[in-house]
């Protein structure tokens, strides 16, 4: 039986407040004061606003920060480009040198900004609460005891997922919120786009069983709706829900999301204090994982994202990111202003960043809370699942090439869309550059070789900068070292993850390049459900998926061995992954390796070492959630 959402939904708990929350009276940086709902931010004599829409920061402050970051990046890119030009042109220029320089320049923006975000983020992390206040001046509003005044719809979108697995997480979110004493302000909605009849029936039965197990007064807070079609994909489903919702806020969750009650309440308090906040993104980190691949991947991702996101919040300010889940969204402006534009060839696949720039265009701030704690997701359990996810994201992000022409976007918003595209242009630039190296080695003399070697080593170091900053932050604190299993285990994790990350880069760069070639030929892959549970990968499965990557790696390494064995040795951090793609995929998916790493607490997360109640509840399996 389906339980459709009524157009005039009645909450069985506290009803939606008629009067919206007033603006906070807390002092803002540079003398700015927050603006209340419907109240324009202070303006200069020419009518230009002095502060961001929520009154959180002076616009002049953000302009100075952005000018500083732009200047640092331009200077670093110019210096590295000049060094590369000297090394490549030491024996004269030809078309091959120009192509190699173009490849190098394409990889620079992403790498250099990562380095400066690492530097800025590390300084902010070491500054403690003052660093957080500088990057997220709204964060303090979430620390008080204030009760909710706004109703929140906790919304989980599903498409052909394991319903038991997903609903165990949603039930845990509900129970965690109930434990705060404020659960009546939240309701729970499963929005399905599932087109597999067997999975759809399982979804319906699982939600019905969940509702039946709840107290009678709570059953009206849980609804299930499945659409007959998949119009607009996930974004279309959310928009249909918001059009009929009577709630103030929405907390979208993916099938692998988990948000604690304390985290959700913190986000609600911040949104209440600042009514011109349209989207507040939490910093989601990887939950404890059984898979060796996921453990290694999320270890590096977590420690790199912490300084990177903090720095990006410091200079990005009111034009922050939205990752589509584990975030609070203000429903009224989202429904009114964030409908995705139609594109030739089909709907936008990666909706989140587009919704972020549309929300900002509408006069609402989009912010990220760059603090770990209470917001979790699962990472892909195998290399093959990771590559499938990357290909989906790549296909969706490339659609942004058509979107900067949207009228009314702020310059920072246009940069956000361009940056999302540039992330996936690194792969073909790196792959093409590597493919040209044997030709360069065969035709060049020794001129410029020392400079090129030094530049290559510097580029490798810059590419690791965000993770190194995160690692250094942990190692600098006794409490942080203990929370991550102690210095010895943490250092072992760093060594294992660094080797892993280079192997992964070698595989993913070649696979993404091949995918881009397929897209350019007018073909694409179906957007399928993501694999989420640890599993083994057979050698045959890995070979069928990665044989093209292995062939490229074998040809490249063979050509380099003939042209310059020294160059082959130097490039192994970038080429070995492609050559060893099949054993890499099989080994990192071995259940026994994952269990051994868990026993040794190698690449463990703090939540694995000292599990919060919610993590332990989910680990108990679907039967453990109520």
C-alpha positions as CSV (number, residue, x, y, z in Angstrom):
1,X,0.0,0.0,0.0
2,X,1.3,3.5,-0.9
3,X,1.2,6.4,1.5
4,X,1.2,9.5,-0.7
5,X,1.9,12.9,0.7
6,X,-1.2,15.0,1.0
7,X,-1.1,18.4,-0.7
8,X,-2.2,19.9,2.6
9,X,-0.1,17.8,5.0
10,X,-1.1,18.0,8.6
11,X,1.7,17.6,11.2
12,X,0.7,15.5,14.2
13,X,3.4,17.4,16.2
14,X,3.9,21.2,16.5
15,X,2.5,23.0,13.5
16,X,4.5,25.2,11.3
17,X,5.1,28.6,12.8
18,X,3.2,31.5,11.3
19,X,5.8,34.0,12.2
20,X,9.3,33.3,10.8
21,X,12.3,33.5,13.0
22,X,13.7,37.0,13.4
23,X,17.3,37.8,12.5
24,X,19.9,37.1,15.1
25,X,21.3,40.0,17.2
26,X,24.7,38.5,17.4
27,X,27.6,40.7,16.3
28,X,29.0,40.0,12.9
29,X,32.5,40.5,11.7
30,X,33.6,44.0,10.6
31,X,30.7,45.6,12.3
32,X,28.1,44.1,10.1
33,X,24.7,43.1,11.7
34,X,22.5,40.3,10.5
35,X,19.5,41.2,8.4
36,X,16.1,39.8,9.4
37,X,13.6,38.0,7.1
38,X,12.5,40.3,4.4
39,X,14.9,42.9,5.5
40,X,17.5,44.2,3.1
41,X,21.1,44.1,4.1
42,X,22.7,47.5,5.0
43,X,23.6,49.4,1.8
44,X,26.2,52.1,1.0
45,X,25.1,55.5,-0.4
46,X,25.1,54.1,-3.9
47,X,22.6,51.4,-2.9
48,X,25.1,48.5,-3.0
49,X,24.7,46.1,0.0
50,X,27.4,46.3,2.6
51,X,26.9,42.8,3.9
52,X,26.0,39.4,2.6
53,X,22.2,38.7,2.5
54,X,22.2,37.2,6.0
55,X,24.3,40.0,7.4
56,X,27.0,37.5,8.4
57,X,30.0,39.3,6.8
58,X,30.9,42.5,5.2
59,X,31.1,42.1,1.4
60,X,34.4,44.1,1.5
61,X,35.9,41.4,3.8
62,X,35.0,38.6,1.3
63,X,36.3,40.7,-1.6
64,X,39.7,41.1,0.1
65,X,39.9,37.4,0.9
66,X,39.0,36.4,-2.7
67,X,41.4,38.9,-4.1
68,X,44.2,37.4,-1.9
69,X,43.4,33.8,-2.9
70,X,43.2,34.8,-6.6
71,X,46.5,36.6,-6.4
72,X,48.2,33.7,-4.6
73,X,46.9,31.3,-7.2
74,X,47.8,33.4,-10.2
75,X,51.3,34.0,-8.9
76,X,51.9,30.3,-8.2
77,X,50.4,29.3,-11.6
78,X,52.5,31.9,-13.4
79,X,55.7,30.7,-11.6
80,X,55.1,27.1,-12.3
81,X,54.1,27.8,-15.9
82,X,57.3,29.8,-16.5
83,X,59.4,27.0,-14.9
84,X,57.7,24.4,-17.2
85,X,58.3,26.6,-20.3
86,X,62.0,26.9,-19.4
87,X,62.3,23.1,-19.0
88,X,60.4,22.2,-22.1
89,X,62.0,24.8,-24.3
90,X,65.6,24.3,-23.2
91,X,66.4,22.6,-26.5
92,X,64.0,24.6,-28.6
93,X,60.3,24.4,-29.2
94,X,58.2,22.1,-31.3
95,X,54.6,21.0,-31.3
96,X,55.2,18.2,-28.8
97,X,56.5,20.8,-26.3
98,X,53.5,23.0,-26.8
99,X,51.1,20.0,-26.2
100,X,53.0,19.0,-23.0
101,X,52.9,22.6,-21.7
102,X,49.2,22.8,-22.4
103,X,48.6,19.5,-20.5
104,X,50.6,20.8,-17.6
105,X,48.8,24.2,-17.5
106,X,45.4,22.4,-17.5
107,X,46.3,20.5,-14.3
108,X,47.7,23.6,-12.5
109,X,44.5,25.5,-11.4
110,X,43.1,22.5,-9.5
111,X,46.4,21.5,-8.0
112,X,47.5,25.0,-7.0
113,X,44.2,26.0,-5.4
114,X,44.3,22.7,-3.5
115,X,47.7,23.8,-2.1
116,X,46.6,27.3,-1.0
117,X,43.4,25.9,0.5
118,X,45.6,23.5,2.4
119,X,47.8,26.3,3.7
120,X,44.9,28.6,4.6
121,X,42.9,25.7,6.1
122,X,45.8,24.5,8.2
123,X,46.3,27.9,9.7
124,X,42.6,28.2,10.5
125,X,42.5,24.7,12.0
126,X,45.4,25.6,14.3
127,X,43.7,28.8,15.3
128,X,40.9,26.7,16.9
129,X,37.6,28.5,17.6
130,X,38.9,31.8,16.2
131,X,39.7,30.1,12.9
132,X,36.2,28.5,12.7
133,X,34.6,31.9,13.5
134,X,36.5,33.5,10.7
135,X,35.4,30.9,8.2
136,X,31.9,30.2,9.5
137,X,30.6,33.3,11.5
138,X,27.2,31.6,11.8
139,X,28.5,28.5,13.5
140,X,28.1,29.8,17.1
141,X,24.3,30.1,16.5
142,X,24.1,26.3,16.6
143,X,25.7,25.8,20.0
144,X,22.9,27.1,22.2
145,X,20.0,25.2,23.8
146,X,17.3,26.9,21.7
147,X,14.4,24.6,20.8
148,X,13.3,24.3,17.2
149,X,10.7,26.8,15.9
150,X,10.7,25.5,12.3
151,X,9.4,22.2,11.1
152,X,11.8,20.0,9.2
153,X,11.1,17.2,6.7
154,X,13.8,14.6,6.7
155,X,13.6,13.3,3.1
156,X,15.3,10.2,1.8
157,X,15.3,9.7,-2.0
158,X,15.6,6.1,-3.3
159,X,16.0,4.5,-6.7
160,X,16.5,0.8,-6.9
161,X,18.4,0.7,-3.6
162,X,18.3,-1.9,-0.8
163,X,15.3,-0.6,1.2
164,X,16.2,-2.4,4.4
165,X,19.6,-0.9,4.4
166,X,18.4,2.6,3.6
167,X,15.5,2.6,6.0
168,X,17.7,1.3,8.9
169,X,19.6,4.6,8.5
170,X,16.5,6.7,8.3
171,X,15.0,5.0,11.3
172,X,18.2,5.7,13.2
173,X,18.0,9.4,12.3
174,X,14.5,9.4,13.6
175,X,15.3,7.7,16.9
176,X,18.3,9.9,17.4
177,X,16.1,13.0,17.0
178,X,13.6,11.5,19.4
179,X,16.3,11.1,22.0
180,X,16.9,14.9,21.8
181,X,13.4,15.6,23.1
182,X,12.6,17.6,20.0
183,X,11.5,14.9,17.6
184,X,8.0,16.2,17.2
185,X,9.4,19.0,15.0
186,X,10.6,16.5,12.4
187,X,8.8,14.2,10.0
188,X,10.2,11.5,7.7
189,X,9.5,10.9,4.0
190,X,10.7,8.2,1.6
191,X,10.6,9.5,-2.0
192,X,11.0,6.6,-4.4
193,X,11.9,6.7,-8.1
194,X,12.3,2.9,-8.1
195,X,11.3,1.2,-11.4
196,X,12.1,-2.4,-10.4
197,X,8.8,-3.9,-9.3
198,X,10.4,-6.3,-6.8
199,X,12.3,-3.5,-5.1
200,X,9.3,-1.2,-5.1
201,X,7.2,-3.9,-3.3
202,X,10.0,-4.3,-0.8
203,X,10.1,-0.6,-0.2
204,X,6.4,-0.4,0.4
205,X,6.5,-3.3,2.7
206,X,9.5,-2.0,4.7
207,X,8.0,1.4,5.2
208,X,4.7,-0.2,6.2
209,X,6.4,-2.4,8.7
210,X,8.4,0.5,10.1
211,X,5.3,2.6,10.6
212,X,3.4,-0.3,12.2
213,X,6.2,-0.7,14.8
214,X,6.0,3.0,15.8
215,X,3.7,4.4,18.5
216,X,0.3,5.4,17.0
217,X,1.0,9.1,17.4
218,X,4.2,8.9,15.4
219,X,2.9,7.0,12.4
220,X,1.7,10.1,10.7
221,X,5.2,11.5,10.7
222,X,6.4,8.7,8.3
223,X,5.2,8.8,4.7
224,X,6.1,6.9,1.5
225,X,5.5,8.0,-2.1
226,X,6.7,6.4,-5.3
227,X,6.5,8.1,-8.6
228,X,5.5,6.2,-11.7
229,X,8.2,8.0,-13.7
230,X,11.6,9.4,-13.0
231,X,11.1,12.9,-14.4
232,X,13.9,15.2,-13.4
233,X,15.6,12.4,-11.5
234,X,16.3,13.1,-7.8
235,X,15.9,16.9,-8.2
236,X,12.5,16.5,-9.8
237,X,11.4,14.2,-7.0
238,X,12.5,16.8,-4.4
239,X,10.8,19.6,-6.2
240,X,7.5,17.7,-6.4
241,X,7.7,17.1,-2.7
242,X,8.5,20.7,-1.9
243,X,5.6,21.9,-4.0
244,X,3.1,20.2,-1.7
245,X,5.1,20.3,1.6
246,X,3.9,22.3,4.6
247,X,7.4,22.3,6.2
248,X,9.9,25.1,6.7
249,X,13.1,23.1,6.1
250,X,14.2,20.0,4.4
251,X,17.0,17.6,5.3
252,X,17.7,15.5,2.1
253,X,19.4,12.2,2.7
254,X,20.8,9.7,0.3
255,X,20.4,6.0,0.8
256,X,23.8,5.8,2.6
257,X,23.3,9.0,4.7
258,X,23.3,9.2,8.5
259,X,22.8,12.4,10.5
260,X,22.7,12.4,14.2
261,X,20.0,14.3,16.1
262,X,22.5,16.6,17.7
263,X,23.9,17.5,14.3
264,X,20.4,18.1,12.8
265,X,19.4,20.3,15.7
266,X,22.6,22.4,15.3
267,X,21.8,23.0,11.7
268,X,18.2,23.9,12.5
269,X,19.3,26.4,15.2
270,X,21.6,28.1,12.7
271,X,18.9,28.3,10.0
272,X,16.5,29.8,12.6
273,X,19.0,32.4,13.6
274,X,19.7,33.4,10.0
275,X,16.5,33.5,7.9
276,X,18.4,34.5,4.8
277,X,20.4,31.3,4.8
278,X,18.9,29.2,2.0
279,X,21.2,26.1,2.2
280,X,23.4,25.0,5.0
281,X,25.6,22.1,4.0
282,X,27.2,19.9,6.7
283,X,30.6,18.3,6.3
284,X,29.7,14.7,5.7
285,X,32.5,12.2,6.4
286,X,32.9,8.5,5.7
287,X,31.3,6.2,8.2
288,X,33.3,3.2,9.5
289,X,33.8,0.8,6.6
290,X,34.5,-2.9,6.3
291,X,36.0,-2.7,2.8
292,X,39.7,-2.1,2.5
293,X,39.1,0.2,-0.5
294,X,36.6,2.3,1.4
295,X,38.9,2.5,4.5
296,X,41.8,3.7,2.5
297,X,39.8,6.1,0.3
298,X,37.9,7.8,3.1
299,X,41.0,8.1,5.3
300,X,42.7,10.4,2.8
301,X,39.4,12.1,1.8
302,X,38.5,12.9,5.4
303,X,41.8,14.5,6.3
304,X,42.1,16.4,3.1
305,X,38.5,17.7,3.1
306,X,38.8,19.1,6.6
307,X,41.4,21.9,5.8
308,X,40.2,22.3,2.2
309,X,36.5,22.9,3.2
310,X,37.5,25.2,6.0
311,X,39.6,27.4,3.7
312,X,37.0,27.3,0.9
313,X,34.4,28.5,3.5
314,X,36.7,31.3,4.5
315,X,37.0,32.9,1.1
316,X,33.9,31.4,-0.6
317,X,31.6,32.7,2.1
318,X,28.0,33.1,1.0
319,X,28.5,31.3,-2.3
320,X,29.1,27.9,-0.6
321,X,28.6,24.3,-1.9
322,X,25.7,22.0,-1.9
323,X,26.3,18.3,-2.2
324,X,22.7,17.2,-2.5
325,X,22.4,15.5,0.9
326,X,23.2,15.9,4.6
327,X,22.3,19.6,4.3
328,X,19.4,21.8,5.5
329,X,17.4,23.5,2.7
330,X,14.9,26.3,3.2
331,X,11.9,24.9,1.3
332,X,10.1,28.1,0.2
333,X,13.0,29.6,-1.8
334,X,14.1,26.2,-3.0
335,X,10.7,25.5,-4.4
336,X,10.4,29.0,-5.9
337,X,13.9,29.6,-7.3
338,X,15.8,26.3,-7.6
339,X,14.0,24.5,-10.4
340,X,16.6,23.3,-12.8
341,X,16.7,24.8,-16.3
342,X,15.9,22.5,-19.2
343,X,18.9,21.5,-21.3
344,X,19.0,20.0,-24.8
345,X,19.6,16.3,-24.5
346,X,17.9,15.7,-21.2
347,X,17.7,16.9,-17.5
348,X,20.6,18.0,-15.5
349,X,22.1,15.0,-13.8
350,X,24.3,16.6,-11.1
351,X,21.7,19.0,-9.6
352,X,23.3,20.1,-6.3
353,X,25.7,22.8,-7.4
354,X,23.2,24.2,-9.8
355,X,20.6,24.5,-7.0
356,X,23.3,26.2,-4.9
357,X,24.0,29.0,-7.5
358,X,20.2,29.4,-8.1
359,X,19.6,29.8,-4.4
360,X,22.3,32.4,-4.2
361,X,20.9,34.2,-7.2
362,X,17.6,34.4,-5.4
363,X,19.3,36.4,-2.6
364,X,19.8,33.7,-0.1
365,X,23.2,32.6,1.3
366,X,24.6,29.1,0.7
367,X,27.0,28.1,3.5
368,X,29.0,25.1,4.6
369,X,29.6,24.2,8.2
370,X,33.2,23.0,8.0
371,X,33.0,21.0,11.2
372,X,33.3,17.2,11.5
373,X,30.7,15.5,13.7
374,X,27.3,13.9,13.3
375,X,27.1,13.8,9.5
376,X,28.1,10.6,7.7
377,X,28.0,8.8,4.4
378,X,29.3,5.6,3.0
379,X,32.0,5.6,0.4
380,X,32.2,3.1,-2.5
381,X,33.4,-0.3,-1.3
382,X,35.4,-1.3,-4.4
383,X,37.4,0.3,-7.1
384,X,34.8,-0.6,-9.7
385,X,32.0,1.1,-7.7
386,X,34.2,4.2,-7.2
387,X,34.9,4.5,-10.9
388,X,31.2,4.1,-11.7
389,X,30.3,6.9,-9.3
390,X,33.1,9.1,-10.8
391,X,31.8,8.5,-14.3
392,X,28.2,9.5,-13.2
393,X,29.5,12.7,-11.6
394,X,31.7,13.5,-14.6
395,X,28.8,13.2,-17.0
396,X,26.6,15.4,-14.8
397,X,29.2,18.0,-14.1
398,X,30.1,18.4,-17.8
399,X,26.5,19.7,-18.4
400,X,27.6,22.8,-16.4
401,X,29.4,24.0,-19.5
402,X,26.1,25.3,-20.8
403,X,25.0,26.9,-17.5
404,X,27.3,29.9,-16.9
405,X,25.2,31.7,-19.5
406,X,22.3,31.7,-17.0
407,X,21.3,35.3,-16.3
408,X,21.9,36.9,-13.0
409,X,24.5,34.5,-11.6
410,X,27.2,36.1,-9.3
411,X,30.8,35.8,-10.5
412,X,31.5,33.4,-7.6
413,X,28.6,31.2,-8.8
414,X,30.0,31.1,-12.3
415,X,33.3,30.1,-10.9
416,X,31.7,27.3,-8.9
417,X,30.2,25.8,-12.0
418,X,33.4,26.2,-14.0
419,X,35.4,24.6,-11.2
420,X,33.1,21.6,-11.1
421,X,33.9,21.0,-14.8
422,X,37.7,21.7,-14.4
423,X,37.8,18.9,-11.8
424,X,37.2,16.4,-14.5
425,X,39.4,18.0,-17.1
426,X,42.5,17.1,-15.1
427,X,42.2,13.4,-16.1
428,X,42.5,13.8,-19.8
429,X,45.3,16.4,-19.4
430,X,47.3,14.1,-17.2
431,X,46.7,11.0,-19.4
432,X,47.6,12.8,-22.6
433,X,50.7,14.3,-21.0
434,X,51.8,10.9,-19.9
435,X,51.1,9.4,-23.3
436,X,53.4,12.1,-24.9
437,X,56.3,11.5,-22.6
438,X,57.9,8.6,-24.5
439,X,57.9,10.7,-27.7
440,X,59.5,13.6,-25.8
441,X,62.1,11.3,-24.2
442,X,63.0,9.8,-27.6
443,X,63.4,13.2,-29.3
444,X,64.9,15.4,-26.6
445,X,68.4,15.8,-25.4
446,X,69.4,16.2,-21.7
447,X,68.7,19.9,-21.6
448,X,66.1,20.9,-19.1
449,X,65.9,17.4,-17.5
450,X,66.9,18.5,-14.0
451,X,64.4,21.4,-14.0
452,X,61.7,19.1,-15.3
453,X,62.4,16.5,-12.6
454,X,62.2,19.1,-9.9
455,X,59.0,20.5,-11.3
456,X,57.5,17.1,-11.5
457,X,58.4,16.4,-7.8
458,X,56.9,19.7,-6.8
459,X,53.7,19.0,-8.7
460,X,53.3,15.6,-6.9
461,X,53.8,17.4,-3.5
462,X,51.3,20.1,-4.3
463,X,48.7,17.4,-5.3
464,X,49.0,15.9,-1.8
465,X,48.9,19.2,0.0
466,X,45.3,19.1,1.4
467,X,45.8,15.6,2.9
468,X,49.2,16.5,4.3
469,X,47.7,19.5,6.0
470,X,45.0,17.4,7.5
471,X,47.5,14.8,8.6
472,X,49.7,17.5,10.2
473,X,46.8,18.9,12.1
474,X,46.1,15.5,13.7
475,X,49.7,14.8,14.5
476,X,50.0,18.2,16.1
477,X,47.4,17.3,18.7
478,X,47.7,14.6,21.4
479,X,43.9,14.3,21.6
480,X,43.5,14.0,17.9
481,X,46.2,11.4,17.6
482,X,44.5,9.3,20.3
483,X,41.1,9.7,18.6
484,X,42.6,8.3,15.4
485,X,44.2,5.3,17.1
486,X,47.5,6.7,18.2
487,X,50.5,8.2,16.3
488,X,52.0,4.8,15.1
489,X,48.7,3.6,13.6
490,X,48.0,7.0,12.1
491,X,51.4,7.2,10.5
492,X,51.0,3.7,9.1
493,X,47.6,4.8,7.7
494,X,49.3,7.8,6.0
495,X,51.8,5.6,4.3
496,X,49.2,3.1,3.1
497,X,46.8,5.8,1.9
498,X,49.5,7.7,0.0
499,X,50.5,4.6,-2.0
500,X,46.8,3.8,-2.5
501,X,46.0,7.4,-3.7
502,X,48.7,7.3,-6.4
503,X,47.5,3.9,-7.6
504,X,44.0,5.1,-7.7
505,X,45.0,8.3,-9.6
506,X,46.7,6.1,-12.2
507,X,43.5,4.0,-12.8
508,X,40.9,6.8,-12.6
509,X,42.7,9.3,-14.9
510,X,42.8,6.7,-17.7
511,X,39.3,5.5,-17.1
512,X,37.8,9.0,-17.0
513,X,39.7,10.0,-20.2
514,X,38.2,7.0,-22.0
515,X,34.8,7.9,-20.7
516,X,35.1,11.5,-22.0
517,X,36.0,10.1,-25.4
518,X,32.9,8.1,-25.3
519,X,30.8,11.1,-24.3
520,X,32.4,13.2,-27.1
521,X,31.3,10.4,-29.5
522,X,27.7,11.0,-28.4
523,X,27.3,8.0,-26.2
524,X,26.9,7.7,-22.4
525,X,26.3,5.3,-19.6
526,X,23.0,4.7,-17.7
527,X,22.7,6.4,-14.3
528,X,22.4,3.2,-12.2
529,X,22.1,2.6,-8.4
530,X,25.4,2.7,-6.6
531,X,27.0,-0.3,-4.9
532,X,27.3,0.3,-1.2
533,X,28.1,-2.9,0.6
534,X,31.5,-4.5,0.8
535,X,32.0,-7.4,-1.6
536,X,34.8,-9.3,-3.3
537,X,35.7,-8.6,-6.9
538,X,36.7,-11.5,-9.1
539,X,39.7,-11.2,-11.4
540,X,37.4,-11.8,-14.5
541,X,35.0,-9.0,-13.5
542,X,38.0,-6.6,-12.9
543,X,39.5,-7.5,-16.2
544,X,36.3,-6.9,-18.2
545,X,35.9,-3.5,-16.6
546,X,39.6,-2.4,-16.7
547,X,41.3,-4.2,-19.6
548,X,41.5,-0.9,-21.6
549,X,43.2,0.8,-18.7
550,X,45.7,-2.1,-18.3
551,X,46.4,-2.0,-22.0
552,X,47.2,1.7,-21.9
553,X,49.4,1.2,-18.9
554,X,51.3,-1.7,-20.5
555,X,51.9,0.2,-23.7
556,X,52.9,3.4,-21.9
557,X,55.3,1.6,-19.5
558,X,56.8,-0.4,-22.4
559,X,57.4,2.7,-24.5
560,X,58.9,4.6,-21.5
561,X,61.2,1.6,-20.8
562,X,62.5,1.7,-24.4
563,X,62.8,5.5,-24.5
564,X,64.1,6.2,-21.0
565,X,64.2,3.7,-18.1
566,X,64.9,6.6,-15.7
567,X,61.8,8.4,-16.9
568,X,59.8,5.2,-16.4
569,X,61.0,4.9,-12.8
570,X,60.1,8.5,-12.1
571,X,56.6,8.3,-13.5
572,X,55.7,5.0,-11.8
573,X,53.6,6.9,-9.1
574,X,51.3,7.9,-12.0
575,X,51.6,4.9,-14.3
576,X,51.7,1.9,-12.0
577,X,48.1,2.2,-11.1
578,X,47.0,1.7,-14.7
579,X,49.4,-1.2,-15.2
580,X,48.2,-3.0,-12.0
581,X,44.5,-2.0,-12.2
582,X,43.2,-5.5,-12.1
583,X,45.1,-6.8,-9.1
584,X,44.6,-3.4,-7.4
585,X,40.8,-3.8,-7.8
586,X,40.8,-7.4,-6.6
587,X,43.1,-6.9,-3.6
588,X,41.4,-3.8,-2.2
589,X,38.0,-5.6,-2.4
590,X,39.2,-8.7,-0.5
591,X,37.0,-9.2,2.5
592,X,39.9,-10.7,4.5
593,X,42.0,-7.6,3.9
594,X,39.3,-5.4,5.1
595,X,38.8,-7.5,8.3
596,X,42.6,-7.5,8.9
597,X,42.7,-3.7,8.5
598,X,39.8,-3.4,10.9
599,X,41.5,-5.6,13.5
600,X,44.7,-3.6,13.2
601,X,42.7,-0.4,13.2
602,X,44.6,0.7,10.1
603,X,43.0,3.8,8.5
604,X,40.3,3.7,11.2
605,X,38.0,6.7,11.8
606,X,37.4,8.2,15.2
607,X,33.8,6.9,15.0
608,X,35.2,3.3,14.6
609,X,37.5,3.6,17.6
610,X,34.8,5.3,19.8
611,X,31.4,4.7,18.0
612,X,28.6,7.2,18.7
613,X,25.3,5.6,19.5
614,X,24.0,6.1,15.9
615,X,27.0,4.5,14.3
616,X,26.7,1.5,16.6
617,X,22.9,1.3,15.8
618,X,23.5,1.2,12.1
619,X,26.3,-1.4,12.5
620,X,23.8,-3.7,14.2
621,X,22.0,-4.0,10.9
622,X,18.4,-3.4,9.8
623,X,17.0,-5.3,12.7
624,X,18.7,-2.9,15.1
625,X,16.8,0.2,13.9
626,X,13.5,1.0,15.2
